[in-house]
Amino acid sequence: MSKKIVILFISFSSIFPIKAQKLNNQKFFADSLFASENYFDAITEYKRLQFFSKKNGKYFESNFKIALSYKAGGKYDNAIKYFNLAKRDAKLLEDSIQIDLQIIRTNILRRTIPEALFLIEKFEVKNVGRIDTSLINYWTGWAYLVNDDWESASQEFSKIDKFHQLKMLSDSVFSAKYSVPLAKFISSVLPGSGQFYTGNYWSGVFSLAWNLFGGYLTINAFLTDRTFEGILMGSLIWARFYRGNLTNAEKFAIKENNKISNNAYKFLMEKYLGEKP
């Protein structure tokens, strides 16, 4: 009987090191996929590691790497889910702070800006005295920047440094943008002027010409006692050209503003060397 017990003990003791070695190999494989930016393959292998490890449901590192992989792959909802799972098992304060920041950054990336700003405010209150306030200003600035609110972004980055690169960028974008209300207003006074304001000269010329033509037909009808025809000309032709002029003024201002913003975003993606969401 004692001989059988010894044999069983030797058998089990030989199995567990093999299993541990397999898990280490599995983790190494998952980590290598993550490091080589094969993120979705890495997710599969980290989940496989969790299935076989059975560490009482505590998977801080693997959940954190899964979350980062989902984030890198643009699956932001999944990323936030796994960041929260990782936070549940975090033992160190530094890890919890890092996860909170990643959740904020992921919300910025998925453009849920009100949620990001709420989480930043909550994070600031929770970590008073533990973190540099410039960190709060930096990610708040990024939230406004991604939300196309360059003026507010400039104000946040200026709290870090009045010559901060992102502050200077925000100022240049804000000053370069066109005022949509102004474009519509000046077009309401002089048709076509809103298009001239945004640099769309041919559209401005045509808008002015069509409105002059519509005005001429309408006024001429009234002057020659063709009142009914004048009413029709004014309401169906001139009014149509006038409304189209206002619509085009707004459309071109928004279009040009989008170009300006997109050029700035392209710079941030390709040339900005600082930390990004």
C-alpha positions in Angstrom: 0.0 0.0 0.0 2.7 2.4 1.0 4.6 1.5 -2.3 1.5 2.6 -4.3 1.3 5.9 -2.4 4.9 6.6 -3.2 4.4 5.8 -6.9 1.3 8.1 -7.0 3.2 10.9 -5.3 6.1 10.6 -7.7 3.7 10.6 -10.7 1.8 13.8 -9.5 5.0 15.6 -8.6 6.3 14.9 -12.1 3.0 16.2 -13.7 2.9 19.6 -12.0 6.3 20.8 -13.1 5.4 19.8 -16.7 2.1 21.7 -16.4 3.9 24.8 -15.0 6.4 24.6 -17.8 3.6 24.5 -20.4 1.9 27.5 -18.8 5.2 29.4 -18.9 5.7 28.5 -22.5 2.1 29.6 -23.2 2.7 32.9 -21.5 6.0 33.4 -23.4 4.2 32.7 -26.7 1.4 35.2 -25.9 3.9 37.9 -24.8 5.9 37.4 -28.0 2.8 37.9 -30.1 1.9 41.0 -28.1 5.4 42.4 -28.5 5.4 41.8 -32.2 2.0 43.6 -32.5 0.0 40.6 -33.5 -2.6 41.8 -31.1 -5.6 39.6 -32.0 -3.5 36.4 -32.0 -2.1 37.6 -28.6 -5.7 38.0 -27.3 -6.4 34.4 -28.3 -3.3 33.0 -26.5 -3.8 35.1 -23.4 -7.4 33.7 -23.1 -6.0 30.2 -23.7 -3.5 30.9 -20.9 -6.3 31.9 -18.5 -8.4 28.8 -19.4 -5.6 26.5 -18.5 -4.0 28.3 -15.6 -7.0 28.4 -13.2 -5.4 31.0 -10.9 -8.6 31.4 -8.8 -9.9 33.8 -11.4 -7.1 36.4 -10.8 -5.6 37.3 -14.2 -4.4 40.9 -13.8 -1.5 40.8 -16.2 -3.2 38.8 -18.9 -6.4 40.9 -18.7 -4.3 44.0 -18.9 -2.5 42.8 -22.0 -5.8 41.7 -23.6 -7.2 45.2 -23.0 -4.1 46.8 -24.5 -4.4 44.5 -27.5 -8.1 45.4 -28.0 -7.3 49.0 -27.7 -4.5 48.8 -30.3 -6.9 46.9 -32.6 -9.5 49.6 -32.3 -12.0 47.5 -30.3 -12.5 50.1 -27.6 -15.5 48.7 -25.9 -13.8 45.4 -25.4 -10.7 47.2 -24.2 -12.6 49.0 -21.5 -14.2 45.7 -20.4 -10.8 44.0 -19.9 -9.3 47.1 -18.3 -12.0 46.9 -15.7 -11.4 43.1 -15.2 -7.7 43.8 -14.7 -8.4 46.6 -12.2 -10.5 44.1 -10.2 -7.4 42.0 -9.6 -4.9 44.9 -9.3 -3.0 44.8 -6.0 -0.8 47.9 -6.3 -2.0 51.4 -6.3 0.3 52.2 -9.3 -1.5 49.5 -11.3 -4.9 50.9 -10.5 -3.8 54.4 -11.5 -2.3 53.1 -14.7 -5.6 51.3 -15.6 -7.7 54.3 -14.8 -5.6 56.4 -17.2 -5.9 53.7 -19.9 -9.7 53.8 -19.5 -9.7 57.6 -19.9 -7.4 57.4 -22.9 -9.6 54.7 -24.5 -12.7 56.9 -24.0 -10.8 59.7 -25.8 -10.0 57.4 -28.7 -13.6 56.2 -29.1 -14.7 59.8 -28.9 -16.9 59.4 -25.8 -15.6 62.8 -24.6 -18.2 63.5 -21.9 -17.4 60.2 -20.3 -13.7 60.8 -20.6 -14.0 64.3 -19.0 -16.2 62.8 -16.2 -13.6 60.1 -15.6 -10.7 62.6 -15.6 -12.6 64.7 -13.0 -13.2 61.6 -10.9 -9.6 60.5 -11.3 -8.3 63.9 -10.2 -10.4 63.9 -7.0 -9.5 60.3 -6.2 -5.8 60.9 -6.5 -5.2 64.4 -5.0 -1.6 64.6 -3.9 -0.6 61.4 -5.6 -0.2 62.6 -9.2 1.1 65.6 -11.0 -1.7 68.0 -12.1 0.0 68.3 -15.5 -1.1 64.8 -16.2 -4.8 65.9 -15.7 -4.3 68.9 -17.9 -2.6 66.8 -20.6 -5.3 64.3 -21.0 -8.1 66.9 -20.6 -6.4 68.8 -23.4 -6.4 65.7 -25.6 -10.1 65.1 -24.9 -10.9 68.6 -26.1 -8.5 68.3 -29.0 -10.2 65.0 -30.2 -13.5 66.7 -29.8 -12.5 69.5 -32.2 -12.6 72.1 -29.4 -9.2 73.6 -30.1 -9.7 76.7 -27.9 -10.4 74.6 -24.8 -7.5 72.3 -25.6 -5.2 75.3 -25.8 -6.3 76.5 -22.4 -5.5 73.1 -20.9 -2.1 72.7 -22.5 -1.1 76.2 -21.5 -1.5 75.2 -17.8 1.4 72.8 -18.4 3.5 75.2 -20.5 2.5 78.3 -22.4 4.9 77.2 -25.1 3.7 73.5 -25.1 3.8 72.1 -28.6 0.1 71.0 -28.4 -0.8 74.5 -27.1 0.8 76.1 -30.1 -0.8 73.6 -32.4 -4.3 74.2 -30.9 -3.8 78.0 -31.2 -2.8 77.7 -34.9 -5.8 75.5 -35.7 -8.3 77.7 -33.8 -7.0 80.9 -35.5 -7.1 79.2 -38.9 -10.7 78.0 -38.7 -13.5 79.9 -40.3 -16.5 81.2 -38.3 -19.6 79.4 -39.6 -22.1 82.0 -38.2 -20.0 84.8 -39.8 -20.0 83.1 -43.2 -23.8 82.8 -43.1 -24.3 86.3 -41.9 -22.2 88.0 -44.5 -23.9 85.8 -47.2 -27.2 87.0 -45.9 -26.1 90.6 -46.5 -24.3 90.0 -49.8 -24.9 86.6 -51.5 -21.7 84.8 -52.3 -19.6 86.7 -49.8 -19.6 83.7 -47.4 -18.0 81.6 -50.1 -15.4 84.3 -50.8 -14.6 84.4 -47.1 -13.8 80.6 -47.2 -11.8 80.9 -50.4 -14.4 79.3 -52.7 -14.4 82.1 -55.2 -16.2 80.5 -58.1 -19.0 79.3 -55.9 -19.3 82.9 -54.6 -19.4 84.4 -58.1 -22.1 82.0 -59.2 -24.1 82.5 -56.1 -24.0 86.3 -56.5 -24.8 86.0 -60.2 -27.8 83.7 -59.6 -29.2 86.0 -56.9 -28.8 89.1 -59.1 -30.6 87.3 -61.9 -33.4 86.1 -59.6 -33.7 89.6 -58.1 -33.8 91.2 -61.6 -36.6 88.9 -62.7 -38.6 89.5 -59.6 -38.2 93.3 -59.5 -38.8 93.6 -63.2 -42.0 91.7 -62.9 -43.3 94.1 -60.2 -42.2 97.2 -62.2 -44.1 96.0 -65.2 -47.2 95.4 -63.2 -46.9 91.6 -63.4 -47.6 91.2 -59.7 -48.5 87.6 -59.6 -45.5 86.7 -61.8 -43.3 88.8 -59.4 -44.6 86.9 -56.4 -43.9 83.6 -58.2 -40.4 84.7 -59.2 -39.6 85.9 -55.7 -40.8 82.9 -53.9 -39.8 80.1 -56.3 -36.6 81.4 -58.0 -35.0 84.3 -56.0 -35.8 82.8 -52.6 -34.4 79.4 -53.8 -31.1 81.0 -54.9 -30.9 83.0 -51.7 -31.4 80.0 -49.4 -28.9 78.0 -51.5 -26.4 80.8 -51.0 -26.8 80.6 -47.2 -26.6 76.8 -47.3 -23.4 76.9 -49.4 -21.8 79.4 -47.2 -22.3 77.2 -44.2 -21.3 74.0 -46.1 -18.0 75.5 -47.3 -17.1 76.9 -43.9 -17.6 73.5 -42.3 -15.8 71.7 -45.1 -12.8 74.0 -44.8 -12.7 73.7 -41.0 -12.7 69.9 -41.4 -9.7 70.1 -43.7 -7.9 72.3 -41.1 -8.7 69.9 -38.3 -7.8 66.8 -40.4 -4.4 68.2 -41.3 -3.8 68.8 -37.6 -4.9 65.2 -36.7 -2.6 63.9 -39.5 0.3 65.8 -38.0 -0.5 64.3 -34.6 -0.7 60.8 -35.9 2.5 60.9 -38.1 4.8 63.5 -36.6 3.9 64.3 -33.0 6.4 62.5 -30.7 4.7 63.0 -27.4 2.4 60.5 -25.7 -0.9 59.9 -27.5 -4.2 58.4 -26.2 
